[in-house]
Amino acid sequence: MDNNIKYIKGIGPKKQMLLKSELQINTIEELLCYYPYKYIDRTKFATVKEAKQSTDTVQCKGWITQIKTEGFGPKERLIAYFTDGEAFIDLVFFAGVKYLKQSLKTKEPYILFGKPNRFGKDISIVHPELTLAKEENSTGGLYPQYHTTEKMKKEGIQSKNIFQFVCNALKVLDKEEVENLPSWLIKYRNLISKQDALKGIHCPSSYDELNAATYRLKFEELFFNQLKVIYLKIDREQKYKGNIFPHIGPLFNDFYTKHIPFELTNAQKRVIKEVRQNMKGGIQMNRLVQGDVGSGKTMVAFMTALIAIDNGFQACLMAPTEILASQHLASILEMKHDLPLNVRLLTGSTKVAERRIIHQELEDGTLDLLIGTHALIEDKVKFKQLGLVIIDEQHRFGVAQRAKLWSKSVIPPHILVMTATPIPRTLAMTLYGDLDVSLIDELPPGRKPIVTKHFFESKRAKINEFIQDELDKGHQVYVVYPLIEESKNMDFKNLENGFEQIKEDFPDHKISIVHGKLKPKEKDSEMMRFKNHESHIMVATTVIEVGVNVPNASVMIIESAERFGLSQLHQLRGRVGRGADQAYCILVTGDKISKVSKTRMETMVNHHDGFKISEVDLELRGPGDIEGLQQSGDILDLKLADITKDADLLADVRQIIFKISEKDKKLSHPANNKLLQMLIKTNKSLFNWSDIS
């Protein structure tokens, strides 16, 4: 399975390089795991006359009567006249003309696969698959179809060629032992063998055979994905013993009984209990806290820090921007009241004199809680006894950056990671299965839901009238655009034109502008102007998605809202609704939008729960595209399984692995030897995410 595909019949050096560069197929295993995207029922044949009336892919028997070419150079195309003796249809090829001129034969019986296209009165099939009837590799009833690229087609590699390579690889496979699941597990879950599964997915004789093969391969994908994740957690817990925080001390008790500004929600209480259990257990805590915008994650983080400080340790909180770090400082200073707690801020803007004090207090242990940005990971920043690291919006920091914080203590500190990007339960289990996941899934009482409306561009006058009404009440308004500059290929509103238009529409109001091309100091200065009510309208790109807290901002206008994913729309909406007044989110789109965009707008108008929205987002976009998790495809590495549709199978697989781990933590039992070998094989390229959260 690890052998190079060059050993497969029909794959010469040129095809080998094409498969590697175009499809990342280098080994026999990668070829056999390149699964068909659909199947054509080979039992059904259409006449050419029926084909000309169809809009679906058809299969016909017939022969080519004539071949001709038109045009020159890059515009050359080949036309073959195909007939079954009763009617004719044109077959048109724009790529691989040179190869086809040599390989296509007239008067030979062919089997044709293709989709008829209508151009005016003419009907033709563009780039059909043609197989000489005598060379046909019959799979029985179902014929697999594989994705190819334009470059491959130009070199004469189409779906049928990939199928031929796969058939030749399967013949080699007959002589090899490829099973990677233990026999007891195959029997326990009534699975077919790996060999039968590979044959069944590439060469199914029936839908029953295809379904059995698909189930086996999905099970295997999810099983090894979760085995990796769960055993990493077991390995970490065995390897890294965390500091024990046995006490709930005076700071925590004083804050909880005298200074807490509001009653904690049940979700906040539950998360703090989960954190408490971790930190007194003697194993390093590695916990991800997910909470919607405004759910009270900062309160949970602060109370967690108090537990660490009460037990004689220091804590730090790292945020992705200076303004967000400053916001955390302001919130925590307001919460702490007169508690004897030394809290400081360290960012790129911190003056040298202040830095010296911070460094000294960190090293002598008199600084309890340090809040900051990337400045926290500088080598000069040394703690006397760091016991807790809190990371806000963790996906905005690189792995290496987080690892530097992790290493600032001899005994690894407890890790609390926070995110306001709700991640669907199934995705969180798959991506963060090696972390403990806590959900703050309710908002504090009394918070008014943000009223969300969808307007088409043609209602611009009505939108401006509404904005003016809110400005007249003394409120502030965000206007967010998807692009900074005009794009020739896109017809969407952009920030520069928008800024000029808003100045024209609202001449009596001061306007701030923030985008990614501004220097950090300029960006923070503009945001602070808005926060201090020195400007009334903030025109911005998505850089304000995680940003300053402005309770007086009551309106979020999102221009070209069809350009944004649901997760981003929800994050942007969370910028308003932070004060006592009713807040509004207006989604503005072009007058004509796609079905998917319409679903997004309806979801935003009808739902306020970030977790519900994230489930819809996952269904629409797939796991590799969820905001902040663009790399998740690399982590998931799922070719067949779909964590939305296969959530029950995922849960079943996890339960099986937990049962295995209870009895055999090191997979040392002979019955689990195959699992150990697979874990070792996959672990070579696996980065231990749990080590650095």
C-alpha positions in Angstrom: 0.0 0.0 0.0 2.9 2.3 0.6 4.5 1.5 -2.8 4.7 4.2 -5.4 2.0 4.2 -8.1 4.6 3.8 -10.8 4.4 0.0 -10.0 0.8 -0.1 -11.3 0.2 -1.2 -14.9 -0.6 1.7 -17.2 1.0 4.4 -15.1 4.2 5.6 -16.7 6.5 8.4 -15.4 4.4 11.2 -17.1 1.1 10.0 -15.6 2.7 9.4 -12.3 3.8 13.0 -12.1 0.4 14.2 -13.2 -1.4 12.2 -10.6 1.0 13.5 -8.0 0.8 17.2 -8.9 -2.9 17.3 -9.8 -4.5 14.9 -7.3 -1.7 14.4 -4.7 -1.8 10.7 -5.4 1.7 9.2 -4.9 1.1 5.8 -3.4 -1.1 2.8 -4.1 -3.0 3.5 -0.9 -3.7 7.1 -2.0 -4.9 5.8 -5.4 -7.3 3.3 -3.8 -8.5 6.0 -1.3 -9.3 8.3 -4.2 -13.0 7.4 -4.2 -15.6 7.9 -7.0 -17.9 10.9 -6.6 -20.8 9.2 -8.2 -21.9 6.0 -10.1 -23.7 5.5 -13.4 -26.2 2.6 -13.6 -24.6 0.4 -16.3 -27.8 -1.6 -16.8 -29.5 1.3 -18.5 -28.8 2.4 -22.1 -30.5 5.3 -24.0 -30.9 5.6 -27.7 -29.2 8.6 -29.3 -32.6 10.1 -29.9 -33.5 9.7 -26.2 -30.1 11.2 -25.3 -30.8 14.3 -27.3 -33.9 14.9 -25.2 -32.2 14.3 -21.9 -30.6 16.8 -19.5 -28.9 14.1 -17.4 -25.8 12.0 -18.0 -26.7 9.2 -20.5 -25.1 6.0 -21.6 -25.4 5.0 -25.3 -24.0 2.3 -27.6 -22.9 3.2 -31.1 -20.0 4.1 -33.3 -18.2 7.2 -34.7 -18.7 7.8 -38.4 -16.5 10.8 -38.9 -13.9 12.9 -37.0 -12.9 16.5 -37.9 -11.1 19.4 -36.3 -11.9 23.1 -36.4 -9.8 26.2 -35.4 -6.1 26.4 -34.9 -3.7 26.4 -31.9 -5.2 26.8 -28.5 -8.7 27.3 -30.1 -8.6 24.0 -32.0 -11.4 21.6 -31.2 -12.3 18.1 -32.3 -15.8 17.0 -33.4 -16.8 13.3 -33.7 -20.1 12.3 -35.2 -21.7 9.5 -33.1 -24.6 7.3 -34.1 -26.5 4.3 -33.0 -27.9 3.8 -36.6 -31.0 5.8 -36.0 -29.9 9.2 -35.0 -26.7 11.3 -34.7 -25.2 13.5 -32.0 -22.0 15.6 -32.1 -19.3 14.9 -29.6 -17.1 18.0 -29.0 -13.6 18.0 -27.4 -11.7 21.2 -26.6 -8.8 19.6 -24.7 -6.5 16.7 -25.6 -7.3 17.1 -29.4 -3.9 15.8 -30.5 -4.3 12.7 -28.4 -7.8 12.1 -29.5 -7.0 12.4 -33.2 -4.7 9.5 -32.8 -6.7 7.3 -30.4 -10.4 7.6 -31.6 -11.4 5.0 -34.2 -14.3 5.1 -36.7 -16.7 2.2 -37.2 -15.6 0.6 -33.9 -18.4 -0.1 -31.3 -18.1 2.4 -28.4 -19.9 2.9 -25.1 -20.6 6.6 -24.6 -21.1 8.4 -21.3 -21.9 12.1 -21.2 -24.3 14.9 -20.5 -26.1 16.4 -23.5 -25.9 20.2 -23.8 -28.1 22.5 -25.9 -26.5 25.5 -27.7 -29.4 27.2 -29.6 -30.8 24.5 -31.9 -27.7 22.3 -31.7 -27.4 19.5 -29.2 -23.9 18.0 -28.4 -22.0 16.3 -25.7 -18.9 18.1 -24.6 -15.9 15.9 -23.4 -17.9 12.6 -23.1 -16.2 9.5 -22.0 -15.8 6.9 -24.8 -14.8 3.3 -24.1 -14.3 0.7 -26.8 -16.9 -1.9 -26.1 -14.3 -4.7 -26.2 -12.1 -2.9 -23.6 -14.9 -2.2 -21.2 -14.2 -3.0 -17.5 -17.6 -4.0 -16.3 -18.4 -3.5 -12.7 -21.8 -5.1 -13.0 -24.6 -2.6 -12.5 -22.6 0.5 -11.3 -19.9 2.4 -13.1 -17.7 4.7 -11.0 -17.0 8.4 -12.0 -13.8 10.1 -10.7 -13.0 13.8 -10.6 -10.2 14.9 -12.9 -8.7 18.3 -13.8 -8.4 20.1 -17.1 -4.7 19.5 -17.2 -5.2 15.8 -16.8 -7.9 15.8 -19.6 -5.5 17.5 -21.9 -3.0 14.7 -21.3 -5.6 12.1 -22.0 -6.4 11.1 -18.3 -10.1 10.9 -17.8 -12.3 9.2 -15.3 -12.2 5.9 -17.2 -8.4 6.0 -17.1 -8.4 6.4 -13.3 -10.8 3.5 -13.1 -8.4 1.4 -15.1 -5.5 2.3 -12.8 -7.7 1.4 -9.8 -8.6 -1.9 -11.3 -5.0 -2.7 -11.9 -4.1 -1.7 -8.3 -6.9 -3.9 -6.9 -5.4 -6.9 -8.8 -2.1 -6.2 -6.9 -4.1 -5.9 -3.7 -5.3 -9.5 -4.0 -1.9 -10.7 -3.0 -1.5 -8.3 0.0 -2.8 -8.2 3.6 -4.3 -4.8 4.0 -6.6 -5.2 7.0 -6.0 -2.5 9.6 -8.8 -3.2 12.0 -8.6 -6.0 14.6 -10.7 -9.1 13.9 -12.7 -8.7 17.1 -13.8 -5.2 16.1 -14.8 -6.3 12.6 -16.9 -9.1 14.1 -18.3 -6.8 16.8 -19.6 -4.2 14.3 -20.4 -6.7 11.6 -18.0 -4.9 9.1 -16.8 -6.3 5.8 -13.0 -6.7 5.3 -10.9 -3.8 4.1 -10.1 -5.7 0.8 -13.8 -6.2 0.1 -14.6 -2.6 1.0 -12.1 -1.2 -1.5 -13.4 -3.5 -4.2 -17.0 -2.6 -3.2 -16.5 1.1 -3.4 -14.6 1.1 -6.7 -16.3 -1.8 -8.5 -19.8 -2.3 -6.9 -22.0 -4.9 -8.5 -25.1 -3.6 -6.5 -26.1 -0.8 -4.2 -26.1 -3.2 -1.3 -22.4 -3.9 -1.9 -21.7 -0.2 -2.3 -23.5 0.7 0.9 -21.6 -2.0 2.9 -18.3 -0.8 1.5 -19.1 2.8 2.2 -20.1 2.1 5.8 -16.9 0.1 6.5 -14.7 2.9 5.1 -16.6 5.6 6.9 -16.3 3.7 10.2 -12.6 3.3 9.6 -12.0 6.9 8.8 -13.8 8.1 11.9 -12.4 5.4 14.1 -8.7 6.2 13.4 -9.4 9.9 13.5 -10.8 9.6 17.0 -8.3 7.0 18.1 -5.6 9.5 17.4 -7.4 12.3 19.2 -8.4 10.3 22.3 -5.1 8.6 22.8 -3.3 11.9 22.5 -5.3 13.1 25.4 -4.5 9.9 27.4 -0.8 10.3 26.5 -0.9 14.0 27.7 -2.6 13.1 31.0 -0.1 10.4 31.7 2.9 12.6 30.7 2.0 16.0 32.1 1.0 16.2 35.7 -0.4 19.7 36.4 -0.1 21.9 39.5 -2.7 21.0 42.1 -4.9 24.0 43.2 -6.7 22.5 46.3 -8.2 25.6 47.8 -11.0 28.0 47.1 -9.5 30.9 48.9 -10.3 34.5 50.1 -10.0 36.3 46.8 -12.5 33.9 45.1 -14.9 33.9 48.1 -14.7 37.6 48.7 -15.5 38.3 45.0 -18.3 35.8 44.8 -20.0 36.9 48.0 -19.5 40.7 47.8 -18.5 42.0 44.4 -20.0 39.8 41.7 -22.0 42.3 39.5 -24.8 39.8 38.5 -26.1 36.3 39.3 -24.1 33.8 37.3 -26.1 31.8 34.8 -26.4 28.0 35.3 -24.1 27.5 32.3 -21.4 29.7 33.9 -21.7 27.9 37.2 -21.4 24.5 35.4 -18.2 25.6 33.5 -16.6 26.9 36.7 -17.3 23.6 38.4 -15.7 21.7 35.5 -12.7 24.0 35.7 -12.4 23.5 39.4 -12.5 19.7 39.1 -9.7 19.9 36.5 -7.4 22.2 38.6 -7.5 20.2 41.8 -7.1 16.8 40.1 -3.3 16.8 39.6 -3.6 16.5 35.8 -2.8 19.6 33.6 -6.1 21.2 32.5 -6.6 21.7 28.8 -10.1 23.1 28.5 -11.8 24.8 25.6 -14.7 27.2 26.6 -17.1 28.0 23.9 -19.6 30.7 24.5 -21.7 33.0 22.3 -21.0 36.7 22.1 -22.1 38.2 25.5 -22.4 34.9 27.3 -20.0 35.9 30.1 -16.7 34.1 29.2 -14.6 36.9 30.7 -16.3 36.4 34.1 -15.5 32.7 33.9 -11.9 33.5 33.0 -11.6 36.0 35.9 -12.9 33.6 38.5 -10.6 30.8 37.1 -7.7 33.2 37.5 -8.8 33.9 41.2 -8.6 30.2 41.9 -5.0 30.1 40.6 -4.0 33.2 42.5 -5.6 32.0 45.8 -3.3 28.9 45.5 -0.2 31.0 45.2 0.2 31.0 41.4 0.2 33.7 38.7 -2.1 33.9 35.7 -2.0 35.5 32.3 -4.6 36.3 29.7 -3.5 36.7 26.0 -5.8 38.4 23.5 -5.3 38.9 19.8 -5.3 42.7 19.6 -4.3 45.6 21.9 -7.8 47.0 22.0 -9.3 43.6 23.0 -6.5 43.2 25.7 -7.3 46.7 27.0 -11.0 45.8 27.0 -10.3 42.7 29.1 -8.2 44.9 31.5 -11.0 47.4 31.9 -13.6 44.7 32.5 -11.4 42.9 35.1 -10.5 46.1 36.9 -14.2 47.0 37.1 -15.0 43.5 38.5 -12.2 43.3 41.0 -13.2 46.4 43.0 -11.0 46.7 46.1 -9.7 43.1 46.0 -5.9 43.0 46.8 -5.1 42.0 43.3 -2.2 43.3 41.2 -3.3 43.3 37.5 -1.3 44.9 34.7 -1.4 45.2 30.9 1.5 44.4 28.5 1.2 45.2 24.8 3.5 46.5 22.1 2.6 50.0 23.1 3.6 49.6 26.8 6.3 52.2 27.7 9.8 51.0 28.7 9.5 52.2 32.3 6.2 50.3 32.7 7.7 47.2 31.1 10.6 47.2 33.7 8.0 47.3 36.5 6.0 44.5 34.9 9.1 42.3 34.4 10.3 42.9 38.0 6.9 42.1 39.5 6.4 39.0 37.4 9.8 37.6 38.5 9.3 38.5 42.2 5.8 37.1 42.2 4.0 40.3 43.2 2.2 40.6 39.9 -0.9 38.3 40.1 -2.5 38.6 36.7 -0.9 39.9 33.4 -3.2 40.7 30.5 -1.7 41.3 27.1 -1.1 40.5 23.4 1.7 38.7 21.6 4.0 40.7 23.9 3.4 38.1 26.6 5.4 35.5 24.6 8.6 37.6 24.4 11.6 35.8 26.0 12.1 38.7 28.4 8.7 38.0 30.0 9.5 35.5 32.9 7.0 34.4 35.6 8.0 33.4 39.1 5.2 30.7 39.1 2.8 30.7 36.2 -0.1 28.4 37.0 -2.8 29.4 34.5 -2.8 30.5 30.9 -6.0 31.9 29.4 -6.1 32.4 25.6 -8.9 34.4 24.1 -10.0 33.7 20.5 -7.4 31.0 20.3 -7.7 30.4 16.5 -6.1 33.9 15.9 -2.8 32.8 17.4 -0.3 30.5 15.7 0.6 27.2 17.2 4.2 28.3 17.9 3.0 31.5 19.6 0.8 29.5 22.0 3.6 27.0 22.7 5.9 29.8 23.9 3.4 30.7 26.7 3.0 27.0 27.5 6.8 26.7 28.1 7.1 29.6 30.6 6.7 27.2 33.6 8.6 24.1 34.6 5.4 22.3 35.4 3.0 23.0 32.5 0.4 25.6 33.4 -3.3 24.9 33.3 -4.8 26.0 29.9 -8.1 27.7 29.4 -8.9 28.5 25.8 -11.9 30.7 25.0 -13.7 31.3 21.7 -16.8 33.2 20.8 -17.0 31.3 17.5 -19.5 28.6 18.3 -18.4 25.2 16.9 -21.0 22.5 16.3 -20.9 19.7 18.8 -19.9 17.1 16.2 -17.1 19.3 14.9 -15.9 20.2 18.4 -15.7 16.4 19.2 -13.7 15.7 16.1 -11.4 18.7 16.2 -11.0 19.2 19.9 -11.6 15.6 21.2 -8.2 15.7 22.9 -9.4 18.8 24.9 -12.2 19.0 27.5 -14.9 21.2 26.0 -17.2 23.4 28.0 -20.2 25.2 26.7 -21.6 28.5 28.0 -24.9 27.9 26.2 -27.1 30.6 27.8 -27.0 34.4 27.9 -27.4 36.5 31.1 -31.0 37.3 32.0 -32.4 40.6 30.8 -30.3 40.8 27.6 -32.6 41.8 24.7 -32.3 39.7 21.5 -30.9 41.7 18.6 -33.6 42.4 16.0 -32.3 41.2 12.6 -33.7 42.2 9.3 -32.8 41.4 5.7 -33.1 44.2 3.1 -32.4 44.2 -0.6 -30.2 47.0 -2.1 -33.3 48.5 -3.7 -34.5 49.5 -0.2 -31.5 51.8 0.4 -33.7 54.9 1.2 -35.5 53.0 3.9 -32.2 51.7 5.4 -30.8 55.3 5.5 -34.0 56.6 7.1 -33.6 54.0 9.9 -29.9 54.8 10.4 -30.8 58.5 10.7 -33.5 57.8 13.3 -31.0 55.8 15.5 -28.3 58.6 15.1 -31.0 61.2 16.2 -31.5 59.1 19.4 -27.7 59.6 20.1 -26.8 56.0 19.2 -23.9 54.9 17.1 -23.8 52.7 13.9 -21.4 50.1 12.4 -21.3 49.7 8.6 -19.3 46.7 7.5 -18.1 45.9 4.0 -16.5 42.7 2.6 -13.9 44.4 0.4 -11.4 47.2 0.8 -11.1 48.2 -2.8 -13.1 47.8 -6.0 -12.7 44.4 -7.5 -13.1 44.0 -11.3 -14.6 40.6 -10.9 -17.1 41.4 -8.1 -20.0 43.7 -8.1 -20.2 44.1 -4.3 -20.1 47.2 -2.3 -16.7 48.1 -1.1 -15.4 50.1 1.8 -13.8 53.0 -0.1 -16.9 53.8 -2.2 -19.1 53.1 0.9 -17.2 55.6 3.0 -17.6 58.4 0.4 -21.3 57.5 0.0 -21.9 57.6 3.8 -20.2 61.0 4.1 -22.6 62.2 1.5 -25.7 60.6 3.0 -24.9 61.7 6.6 -23.0 65.0 6.3 -23.7 66.1 9.9 -22.1 63.1 11.5 -18.4 62.2 12.2 -17.2 58.9 10.6 -14.4 56.6 11.6 -12.9 54.1 9.1 -11.1 50.9 10.0 -9.6 48.2 7.8 -6.8 45.7 7.6 -4.4 47.9 5.7 -4.2 50.5 8.5 -1.3 50.2 10.9 -2.3 48.8 14.3 -1.9 52.2 16.0 -4.1 53.9 13.4 -6.7 51.1 13.7 -6.8 51.3 17.6 -7.0 55.1 17.4 -10.0 55.0 15.1 -11.7 52.4 17.3 -11.1 54.5 20.4 -12.6 57.5 18.7 -15.7 55.5 18.1 -15.7 54.0 21.7 -15.4 57.5 23.2 -18.3 58.7 21.0 -16.0 61.1 19.1 -17.4 59.6 15.9 -20.9 58.4 15.2 -20.5 55.9 12.4 -17.8 53.2 12.1 -17.2 52.1 8.5 -15.1 49.0 8.6 -14.2 45.6 7.2 -14.4 42.4 9.3 -11.4 43.6 11.4 -14.0 44.7 14.0 -15.4 41.2 14.2 -13.4 40.7 17.4 -13.1 44.2 18.7 -14.0 47.0 21.0 -17.0 46.9 23.3 -19.2 50.0 22.5 -22.5 49.7 24.5 -23.9 52.8 22.8 -23.6 51.2 19.3 -27.1 50.0 18.5 -27.0 49.2 14.8 -24.9 46.9 12.7 -25.3 47.3 8.9 -23.7 44.5 6.9 -23.3 45.4 3.3 -23.2 42.7 0.6 -24.1 40.2 3.4 -24.3 37.4 0.8 -20.4 37.6 0.8 -20.1 36.5 4.4 -20.4 33.1 6.0 -23.0 32.5 8.8 -20.3 32.4 11.5 -18.9 35.8 10.4 -22.4 37.3 10.2 -23.2 36.1 13.7 -19.9 37.4 15.1 -20.4 40.8 13.5 -24.0 41.0 14.9 -22.5 40.4 18.3 -20.7 43.8 18.2 -24.1 45.5 19.0 -26.6 44.8 21.7 -24.1 45.4 24.6 -26.1 48.2 26.2 -29.6 48.6 27.6 -31.2 49.9 24.4 -32.7 47.7 21.7 -30.1 46.8 19.1 -30.6 46.0 15.4 -28.6 44.1 12.7 -29.5 45.0 9.0 -28.3 42.5 6.4 -28.1 44.2 3.0 -27.8 42.1 -0.2 -28.1 42.5 -3.9 -31.6 42.1 -5.3 -30.8 38.7 -6.7 -29.1 36.2 -4.4 -28.4 32.4 -4.6 -30.4 29.8 -2.7 -27.6 29.3 -0.2 -27.4 33.0 0.5 -31.1 33.1 1.0 -30.8 30.3 3.5 -28.1 32.2 5.3 -30.2 35.4 5.5 -33.2 33.5 6.8 -31.1 31.7 9.4 -29.8 35.0 10.7 -33.2 36.6 10.8 -34.8 33.6 12.6 -32.1 32.5 15.0 -30.0 34.1 17.7 -28.4 31.0 19.1 -24.8 30.8 17.8 -24.7 27.0 18.2 -27.8 26.6 16.1 -26.3 28.9 13.5 -23.0 27.0 13.5 -24.9 23.8 12.7 -26.5 25.3 9.7 -23.1 26.8 8.7 -21.6 23.4 8.9 -24.2 21.9 6.6 -23.9 24.7 4.1 -20.1 25.0 4.0 -18.5 21.8 5.3 -16.1 21.5 8.2 -13.0 22.8 6.4 -14.7 26.2 5.8 -16.0 27.1 9.3 -14.7 30.4 10.4 -11.4 30.1 12.2 -11.1 26.5 11.3 -10.0 26.6 7.7 -7.2 24.2 8.4 -9.6 21.7 9.9 -9.6 19.6 6.7 -6.0 18.7 7.4 -6.9 17.7 11.0 -10.1 15.8 10.0 -8.7 14.2 6.8 -12.1 12.7 6.0 -12.7 11.6 2.5 -16.0 9.8 2.9 -17.5 10.5 6.3 -19.5 13.6 6.9 -19.6 14.7 10.5 -23.0 16.4 10.0 -24.7 13.4 8.5 -22.6 10.7 10.3 -22.9 12.2 13.8 -24.4 9.0 15.2 -21.6 6.9 13.7 -19.0 9.4 15.2 -20.6 9.0 18.7 -20.6 5.2 18.3 -17.0 5.1 17.3 -16.0 7.3 20.3 -17.8 5.0 22.7 -16.0 2.0 21.3 -12.6 3.8 21.7 -13.4 4.8 25.3 -14.2 1.2 26.2 -10.9 0.1 24.6 -8.9 2.8 26.5 -10.5 1.7 29.8 -9.1 -1.8 29.4 -6.0 -1.2 27.4 -4.6 2.4 27.9 -1.3 1.6 26.0 -2.8 -0.7 23.4 -0.4 -3.4 24.5 -2.8 -6.3 24.3 -2.1 -8.5 21.2 -5.7 -8.2 20.1 -5.1 -4.4 19.6 -1.8 -4.7 17.9 -3.2 -3.4 14.5 -4.6 -0.3 16.3 -1.2 0.4 17.9 0.5 0.1 14.5 -1.9 2.4 12.9 -1.6 4.9 15.7 2.2 4.9 15.4 1.9 5.2 11.6 -0.4 8.2 11.7 1.3 9.8 14.6 4.5 10.4 12.6 2.9 13.4 10.9 0.6 14.4 13.7 1.2 17.5 15.6 0.2 17.2 19.3 -2.4 20.0 19.4 -3.3 19.1 23.0 0.2 19.9 24.2 -0.3 23.6 23.4 -4.1 23.9 23.2 
